[in-house]
């Protein structure tokens, strides 16, 4: 895994934690949009993003 992808994963997780604290839950599109993930990297990180959404919205 590339360093840049690892950074984006950390950023996604940090934004997920913030959204969870603020709202108690969030939608996938909100996480991607606020994280600032570009479409090409969103496609590469689909499984990770889906996992984070499930973990924080249970």
C-alpha positions as protocol buffer text, in pm:
chain_id: "A"
residue {
  index: 1
  type: UNK
  ca { x: 0 y: 0 z: 0 }
}
residue {
  index: 2
  type: UNK
  ca { x: 130 y: 343 z: -92 }
}
residue {
  index: 3
  type: UNK
  ca { x: 206 y: 611 z: 164 }
}
residue {
  index: 4
  type: UNK
  ca { x: -54 y: 844 z: 12 }
}
residue {
  index: 5
  type: UNK
  ca { x: -327 y: 580 z: 40 }
}
residue {
  index: 6
  type: UNK
  ca { x: -232 y: 519 z: 403 }
}
residue {
  index: 7
  type: UNK
  ca { x: -261 y: 892 z: 471 }
}
residue {
  index: 8
  type: UNK
  ca { x: -606 y: 900 z: 314 }
}
residue {
  index: 9
  type: UNK
  ca { x: -714 y: 606 z: 527 }
}
residue {
  index: 10
  type: UNK
  ca { x: -605 y: 791 z: 840 }
}
residue {
  index: 11
  type: UNK
  ca { x: -787 y: 1103 z: 721 }
}
residue {
  index: 12
  type: UNK
  ca { x: -1106 y: 905 z: 653 }
}
residue {
  index: 13
  type: UNK
  ca { x: -1092 y: 750 z: 998 }
}
residue {
  index: 14
  type: UNK
  ca { x: -1032 y: 1088 z: 1166 }
}
residue {
  index: 15
  type: UNK
  ca { x: -1326 y: 1245 z: 983 }
}
residue {
  index: 16
  type: UNK
  ca { x: -1545 y: 946 z: 1073 }
}
residue {
  index: 17
  type: UNK
  ca { x: -1461 y: 994 z: 1441 }
}
residue {
  index: 18
  type: UNK
  ca { x: -1544 y: 1365 z: 1420 }
}
residue {
  index: 19
  type: UNK
  ca { x: -1874 y: 1304 z: 1243 }
}
residue {
  index: 20
  type: UNK
  ca { x: -1967 y: 1035 z: 1493 }
}
residue {
  index: 21
  type: UNK
  ca { x: -1897 y: 1266 z: 1786 }
}
residue {
  index: 22
  type: UNK
  ca { x: -2095 y: 1552 z: 1630 }
}
residue {
  index: 23
  type: UNK
  ca { x: -2392 y: 1370 z: 1479 }
}
residue {
  index: 24
  type: UNK
  ca { x: -2388 y: 1017 z: 1619 }
}
residue {
  index: 25
  type: UNK
  ca { x: -2386 y: 877 z: 1266 }
}
residue {
  index: 26
  type: UNK
  ca { x: -2327 y: 971 z: 904 }
}
residue {
  index: 27
  type: UNK
  ca { x: -2378 y: 862 z: 547 }
}
residue {
  index: 28
  type: UNK
  ca { x: -2104 y: 731 z: 320 }
}
residue {
  index: 29
  type: UNK
  ca { x: -2120 y: 1030 z: 87 }
}
residue {
  index: 30
  type: UNK
  ca { x: -2074 y: 1269 z: 381 }
}
residue {
  index: 31
  type: UNK
  ca { x: -1761 y: 1087 z: 490 }
}
residue {
  index: 32
  type: UNK
  ca { x: -1611 y: 1090 z: 141 }
}
residue {
  index: 33
  type: UNK
  ca { x: -1701 y: 1453 z: 77 }
}
residue {
  index: 34
  type: UNK
  ca { x: -1572 y: 1592 z: 406 }
}
residue {
  index: 35
  type: UNK
  ca { x: -1258 y: 1378 z: 383 }
}
residue {
  index: 36
  type: UNK
  ca { x: -1186 y: 1533 z: 44 }
}
residue {
  index: 37
  type: UNK
  ca { x: -1118 y: 1201 z: -125 }
}
residue {
  index: 38
  type: UNK
  ca { x: -1101 y: 1221 z: -504 }
}
residue {
  index: 39
  type: UNK
  ca { x: -1307 y: 979 z: -712 }
}
residue {
  index: 40
  type: UNK
  ca { x: -1008 y: 776 z: -833 }
}
residue {
  index: 41
  type: UNK
  ca { x: -888 y: 715 z: -477 }
}
residue {
  index: 42
  type: UNK
  ca { x: -1242 y: 659 z: -353 }
}
residue {
  index: 43
  type: UNK
  ca { x: -1262 y: 363 z: -591 }
}
residue {
  index: 44
  type: UNK
  ca { x: -935 y: 221 z: -456 }
}
residue {
  index: 45
  type: UNK
  ca { x: -1049 y: 261 z: -95 }
}
residue {
  index: 46
  type: UNK
  ca { x: -1410 y: 143 z: -137 }
}
residue {
  index: 47
  type: UNK
  ca { x: -1379 y: -157 z: 94 }
}
residue {
  index: 48
  type: UNK
  ca { x: -1211 y: 50 z: 367 }
}
residue {
  index: 49
  type: UNK
  ca { x: -1469 y: 329 z: 342 }
}
residue {
  index: 50
  type: UNK
  ca { x: -1757 y: 81 z: 359 }
}
residue {
  index: 51
  type: UNK
  ca { x: -1601 y: -85 z: 664 }
}
residue {
  index: 52
  type: UNK
  ca { x: -1563 y: 248 z: 845 }
}
residue {
  index: 53
  type: UNK
  ca { x: -1925 y: 342 z: 769 }
}
residue {
  index: 54
  type: UNK
  ca { x: -2050 y: 12 z: 911 }
}
residue {
  index: 55
  type: UNK
  ca { x: -1834 y: 33 z: 1223 }
}
residue {
  index: 56
  type: UNK
  ca { x: -1936 y: 388 z: 1313 }
}
residue {
  index: 57
  type: UNK
  ca { x: -2305 y: 351 z: 1227 }
}
residue {
  index: 58
  type: UNK
  ca { x: -2380 y: 36 z: 1427 }
}
